[in-house]
Amino acid sequence: MDVLILGGTKFVGRHLTEAALKRGHQVTLFHWGQTGVDLFPEVERIHGDRDGGLDILRGRRWDAVIDTCGYVPRLVRDAARLAADVADHYAFISTISVYASYLKEGQDESGPLGQLQTDTEEVNGDTYGPLKVRCEQEVALAMPGRNLIVRPGLIVGPHDPTDRFTYWPWRFDRGGTVLAPGRPDRPVQWIDVRDLAEWTLKMVENKHTGTFNAVTPPRTTMADLLHACADEAGNDTTITWVEDAFLMEQGVQPWTELPLWIPVDKNYENHQLKLTLSNKKAIAAGLSCRSVEETVRDTLAWIRKPSADHEWKAGMAAEKEQELLQQWSTK
């Protein structure tokens, strides 16, 4: 199979490219050429900007296009319209953030979607999901009956540039007393990037269409994750669970300072069950999710060898964590 990947060297695209090559496919990467320049020397690279620079792809033919980096509807529309002429199938990596709210446990793909109130192209925390909704709609319009929409949860694993999962294995690797947010039995969900890549490719190979939540089964708890981190790190650690209300009073930022934490709080009431989505449709279509232990183990092995200029984008500073633990202990 000849595959054109939009993106392809940073995270999701990197793992898709690796998986495609292992499966014997011919891969072409279309990207800016600013990251991963030493990766995949055997792969054809076409450097360009998808904003106005797609014409360089005309006159070619691929079996499928996989779009890993579509955030602005106008740009996704242009890519999908091009794909309608140069490919048989279009796979779009969307997000579970497309849903309008998360008040129902086990929400499936039929849940109501978020809507933009303006025509903005600015991507931020408020617009990211609704913009992805419009991106999905543009794909469906351009390639009806020939598109696959994948809605992954938090994508985790080796080479994750966001640190939104990596913080926890890394934190336990440091040892000591770990501040754990909220309830131990609170459900959490994600998708290992390698599982996402392998399954997406299988779907593309078979020209499957439709929309799918790509997440782990909704039965893992925060305690399961942190205990796996402790076991894999192998250090002497103590977990101290700290109540949501206290953390919110102290101005701790959910999801960024303490990844995978969605507090019970009025400001987050629409997101309480965001990490309990149904993956039944994807499982029925062949999605296989590795264990939390394997994901933690491999993520830890990777982060133990960070680049010299690694700058953490998520997680809590050690000094702040210790200060909060001290305050909590005296309540």
VMD Tcl script that draws the C-alpha trace (Angstrom):
set ca {
  {0.00 0.00 0.00}
  {1.24 3.50 -0.87}
  {0.46 5.87 2.00}
  {0.73 9.65 2.20}
  {1.06 10.87 5.78}
  {0.45 14.53 6.52}
  {2.90 15.07 9.36}
  {4.96 12.05 10.23}
  {8.01 12.78 12.35}
  {6.98 14.21 15.72}
  {4.69 11.86 17.66}
  {1.57 10.29 16.18}
  {2.95 10.58 12.66}
  {6.27 9.15 13.77}
  {4.64 6.02 15.16}
  {2.33 5.71 12.15}
  {5.35 5.87 9.86}
  {7.22 3.26 11.89}
  {4.21 0.94 11.89}
  {3.59 1.42 8.16}
  {7.20 0.58 7.31}
  {7.12 -2.51 9.51}
  {4.00 -3.64 7.68}
  {5.76 -3.30 4.32}
  {4.03 -0.18 3.03}
  {5.51 2.58 0.90}
  {5.34 5.87 2.79}
  {5.48 9.47 1.63}
  {5.68 12.21 4.26}
  {4.38 15.72 3.64}
  {5.57 18.07 6.37}
  {7.49 21.23 7.14}
  {10.74 19.39 7.60}
  {11.48 21.03 10.96}
  {11.43 17.93 13.18}
  {12.77 14.40 12.87}
  {15.03 15.24 9.97}
  {17.22 12.21 10.71}
  {14.33 9.76 10.93}
  {13.28 7.34 8.21}
  {15.99 7.91 5.58}
  {14.29 5.34 3.35}
  {11.08 7.37 3.15}
  {10.20 9.94 0.50}
  {9.75 13.38 2.02}
  {7.94 16.29 0.45}
  {8.50 19.52 2.35}
  {5.78 22.10 2.30}
  {3.09 24.00 4.16}
  {-0.43 22.61 4.03}
  {-1.69 26.20 4.09}
  {-1.56 26.90 0.36}
  {1.20 24.45 -0.47}
  {-0.68 21.25 -1.30}
  {-0.51 21.62 -5.08}
  {2.90 19.97 -5.04}
  {1.04 16.71 -4.34}
  {-1.13 16.87 -7.44}
  {-0.42 14.43 -10.23}
  {0.53 11.69 -7.78}
  {-1.46 8.69 -6.59}
  {-1.69 7.00 -3.18}
  {-3.90 4.29 -1.79}
  {-4.58 6.31 1.34}
  {-3.93 9.63 3.05}
  {-3.56 9.80 6.84}
  {-3.93 13.28 8.31}
  {-2.24 13.53 11.71}
  {-2.09 17.30 12.07}
  {-5.40 18.83 11.02}
  {-6.72 21.50 13.38}
  {-8.15 24.23 11.14}
  {-11.26 23.34 9.09}
  {-10.20 25.34 6.03}
  {-6.88 23.52 5.83}
  {-8.45 20.12 6.41}
  {-11.02 20.89 3.71}
  {-8.24 21.67 1.24}
  {-6.36 18.49 2.12}
  {-9.46 16.31 1.92}
  {-10.49 17.77 -1.43}
  {-7.03 17.08 -2.76}
  {-7.18 13.55 -1.36}
  {-10.43 12.95 -3.19}
  {-8.43 13.26 -6.43}
  {-5.21 11.50 -5.44}
  {-6.25 8.73 -3.02}
  {-8.89 6.10 -2.37}
  {-9.20 6.62 1.37}
  {-8.72 9.40 3.94}
  {-8.07 8.81 7.64}
  {-8.36 11.80 9.93}
  {-6.97 11.83 13.46}
  {-9.51 13.84 15.43}
  {-10.03 13.86 19.23}
  {-12.48 12.94 21.98}
  {-12.60 16.68 22.71}
  {-15.23 17.01 19.96}
  {-18.05 16.20 22.38}
  {-20.14 19.03 23.79}
  {-20.09 17.63 27.34}
  {-19.12 14.55 29.31}
  {-22.02 13.97 31.68}
  {-22.81 10.40 30.63}
  {-20.66 7.45 31.60}
  {-19.72 5.28 28.65}
  {-20.57 7.92 26.05}
  {-20.24 6.56 22.53}
  {-19.64 8.16 19.15}
  {-23.24 9.36 18.86}
  {-22.85 11.94 21.63}
  {-23.66 15.60 20.87}
  {-20.76 17.57 19.43}
  {-19.38 20.95 20.39}
  {-20.17 23.95 18.25}
  {-18.19 27.10 17.48}
  {-19.95 30.41 17.88}
  {-17.57 32.21 15.51}
  {-15.49 31.47 12.42}
  {-12.21 31.72 14.29}
  {-9.19 29.69 13.24}
  {-7.40 30.28 16.55}
  {-6.75 26.98 18.30}
  {-6.96 27.17 22.09}
  {-8.51 25.26 24.96}
  {-12.00 26.51 24.13}
  {-11.90 26.12 20.35}
  {-9.79 22.97 19.90}
  {-12.70 20.53 20.13}
  {-15.27 22.49 18.10}
  {-12.67 23.17 15.41}
  {-12.02 19.44 15.18}
  {-15.78 18.93 14.77}
  {-15.73 21.17 11.71}
  {-12.63 19.38 10.45}
  {-14.49 16.07 10.64}
  {-17.39 17.59 8.73}
  {-15.08 18.84 5.97}
  {-13.58 15.36 5.60}
  {-17.03 13.80 5.34}
  {-18.10 16.32 2.70}
  {-14.98 15.92 0.58}
  {-14.77 12.12 0.67}
  {-18.18 10.65 1.48}
  {-18.03 6.91 2.04}
  {-14.24 6.94 1.84}
  {-13.22 8.40 5.19}
  {-12.20 7.16 8.61}
  {-12.53 9.46 11.63}
  {-10.46 8.41 14.64}
  {-11.19 10.14 17.94}
  {-8.31 9.32 20.28}
  {-8.21 10.19 23.94}
  {-5.02 11.45 25.54}
  {-2.30 9.97 23.33}
  {0.60 8.68 25.41}
  {3.81 6.72 25.13}
  {7.41 7.14 23.97}
  {8.24 10.45 22.25}
  {5.18 12.24 23.64}
  {6.02 15.96 23.36}
  {3.29 17.06 25.80}
  {4.40 15.25 29.01}
  {0.74 14.89 30.02}
  {1.20 11.21 30.86}
  {4.98 11.02 31.06}
  {5.06 13.10 34.24}
  {3.71 10.25 36.34}
  {6.29 7.54 35.47}
  {9.02 10.17 35.70}
  {7.76 11.43 39.06}
  {7.80 7.94 40.58}
  {11.26 7.40 39.18}
  {12.41 10.25 41.43}
  {11.07 8.49 44.52}
  {9.88 10.04 47.76}
  {6.35 11.11 48.64}
  {4.14 11.63 45.58}
  {1.17 13.98 45.64}
  {-1.78 12.17 44.04}
  {-4.87 14.21 43.17}
  {-8.46 13.41 44.08}
  {-9.96 9.96 44.59}
  {-7.92 6.79 44.03}
  {-10.91 5.12 42.33}
  {-11.43 7.91 39.80}
  {-11.45 6.43 36.26}
  {-8.79 7.46 33.77}
  {-8.37 6.78 30.06}
  {-5.82 7.28 27.30}
  {-4.52 5.52 24.20}
  {-0.98 4.27 23.72}
  {0.33 5.89 20.55}
  {1.59 2.54 19.26}
  {-1.84 0.94 19.65}
  {-3.38 3.93 17.90}
  {-0.91 3.71 15.02}
  {-1.18 -0.03 14.48}
  {-4.96 -0.07 14.62}
  {-5.35 2.96 12.36}
  {-3.15 1.32 9.74}
  {-5.16 -1.90 9.89}
  {-8.34 0.10 9.39}
  {-6.80 1.96 6.45}
  {-5.51 -1.26 4.88}
  {-9.05 -2.62 4.87}
  {-10.57 0.72 3.83}
  {-12.80 0.78 6.89}
  {-14.96 3.87 7.25}
  {-16.86 5.46 10.10}
  {-16.13 7.25 13.36}
  {-14.47 5.61 16.35}
  {-13.45 6.51 19.89}
  {-9.89 5.23 20.26}
  {-9.37 4.90 24.01}
  {-8.45 2.28 26.57}
  {-11.29 0.38 28.26}
  {-13.05 2.54 30.90}
  {-12.05 0.46 33.90}
  {-8.58 1.75 34.84}
  {-8.40 3.99 37.90}
  {-5.93 6.66 38.91}
  {-4.71 4.30 41.62}
  {-4.07 1.60 39.00}
  {-1.93 4.03 37.02}
  {0.07 5.31 39.97}
  {0.66 1.84 41.41}
  {1.92 0.71 37.99}
  {4.26 3.71 37.95}
  {5.54 2.79 41.41}
  {6.08 -0.85 40.45}
  {7.87 -0.06 37.20}
  {10.05 2.68 38.70}
  {11.09 0.34 41.50}
  {11.91 3.17 43.91}
  {10.85 3.73 47.50}
  {7.75 5.88 47.12}
  {4.75 6.82 49.22}
  {1.50 7.99 47.63}
  {-0.41 10.74 49.44}
  {-3.90 11.35 48.11}
  {-4.96 14.99 48.36}
  {-8.56 16.17 48.05}
  {-9.77 18.06 45.00}
  {-11.08 21.00 47.04}
  {-7.73 21.61 48.73}
  {-5.84 21.50 45.45}
  {-8.28 23.88 43.80}
  {-8.02 26.27 46.76}
  {-4.27 26.31 46.27}
  {-4.64 27.17 42.58}
  {-3.27 23.89 41.23}
  {-3.98 23.55 37.51}
  {-5.81 20.35 36.52}
  {-4.40 18.38 33.61}
  {-1.27 20.52 33.25}
  {0.29 20.55 36.72}
  {-1.26 17.21 37.64}
  {-1.94 15.29 34.42}
  {-5.09 13.18 34.08}
  {-6.67 15.02 37.01}
  {-10.21 16.29 36.43}
  {-11.43 17.62 39.80}
  {-14.93 17.49 41.19}
  {-15.49 21.22 40.85}
  {-18.16 23.47 39.37}
  {-15.74 24.73 36.73}
  {-15.24 21.17 35.48}
  {-18.75 19.76 35.87}
  {-19.15 19.19 32.12}
  {-15.96 17.11 32.06}
  {-16.51 14.75 34.98}
  {-16.93 11.64 32.84}
  {-14.58 12.59 30.01}
  {-12.30 9.68 30.85}
  {-15.05 7.03 30.77}
  {-15.88 6.97 27.06}
  {-17.02 3.79 25.34}
  {-14.51 2.08 23.06}
  {-16.80 -0.84 22.17}
  {-17.06 0.15 18.52}
  {-13.28 0.37 18.09}
  {-12.71 -2.89 19.98}
  {-15.22 -4.61 17.69}
  {-13.20 -3.23 14.76}
  {-9.97 -4.70 16.08}
  {-8.48 -2.13 18.46}
  {-6.19 -3.81 20.98}
  {-4.90 -1.91 24.01}
  {-1.72 -2.92 25.80}
  {-1.58 -2.99 29.58}
  {-0.99 0.10 31.69}
  {2.17 -1.58 32.96}
  {3.62 -1.91 29.46}
  {2.83 1.68 28.55}
  {4.35 2.95 31.79}
  {7.43 0.73 31.41}
  {8.17 1.85 27.86}
  {7.46 5.50 28.57}
  {9.79 5.36 31.55}
  {12.54 3.71 29.51}
  {12.26 6.53 26.98}
  {12.14 9.46 29.42}
  {15.14 8.13 31.32}
  {17.12 9.15 28.25}
  {15.74 12.62 27.53}
  {17.37 15.06 25.19}
  {19.69 17.54 26.83}
  {17.27 20.40 26.13}
  {14.11 18.65 27.34}
  {11.74 21.22 28.80}
  {8.79 19.82 30.71}
  {5.46 21.04 29.40}
  {3.32 19.43 32.10}
  {3.75 18.35 35.68}
  {4.37 19.97 39.04}
  {7.66 21.43 40.20}
  {9.23 19.44 43.03}
  {9.33 22.45 45.35}
  {5.64 23.18 44.90}
  {4.72 19.54 45.40}
  {6.58 19.39 48.71}
  {5.05 22.67 49.85}
  {1.55 21.40 49.12}
  {2.21 18.10 50.86}
  {3.41 19.98 53.93}
  {0.30 22.17 53.96}
  {-1.95 19.16 53.47}
  {-0.33 17.28 56.35}
  {-1.18 20.09 58.77}
  {-4.85 20.45 57.81}
}
mol new
graphics top color blue
foreach p $ca { graphics top sphere $p radius 0.5 }
foreach p [lrange $ca 0 end-1] q [lrange $ca 1 end] { graphics top cylinder $p $q radius 0.2 }
display resetview
